[in-house]
Amino acid sequence: MPPSPWSSAPSRTTAGSSLTATATRPGRFILTGTGSTAEWEAEAAKRGLPNKKNTPAALPALIDPKNIALMEEFGVLTKVEMESRYEVEMEHYAKIINIEALTMLEMARKQLLPAVNSYMSEVANTAATKLAVSEALSVRSETKTLTKLSADADAMSDAIDVLQDVVDAAEALTSESEKAVAFHDNVLPAMDALRAAADDAETICGEDYWPLPSYSKMLYYV
């Protein structure tokens, strides 16, 4: 077998010798973590590194004067092009969240709430039937289910109203940057609240009534 070109190549500098030795030396790499843990956040802060945790907070770096100057110095992008990219990305972010929010509202109003109400009607009819047979029969289980589902339905209804209000307020803004911030700060938390109420209702609502596939169905019955 001919000798390795790495080992036989003459090294002209100390750096070259070091690189050759590193490239030819076998070894193992150990990767720990993703760089997103609390320890790495503290390390980043210690090193003075930025830690922007959402898109509207990170995108203003595109229009930071020092970044614009750097792009122009090397002929990569002009100031106008940097500002254009900033506006386009902020608008894109707002539109994506808006579409998701409107889709969620549609599903909650036309699928989830009707499903919960239909199941409550079924449970109520079961309780009424039992009492019609004999008032001595217990309807405690039905009462507990109705009480919990009724609370979930109210929570979903209230969350729908709140989400619609914050979506309308965000859509009314004329500045793309303000709109993106509003969708992140106001719309996403309202979506989380509606999701929480729907998730809770899903654990109680009858499987035949719930209009969306459960995780178990998607995993094991597809």
PyMOL commands that set and color helices and strands:
alter all, ss='L'
color gray80, all
select helices_A, chain A and resi 5-8+14-24+38-46+55-63+65-73+79-133+140-171+176-202+215-220
alter helices_A, ss='H'
color red, helices_A
deselect
rebuild
show_as cartoon
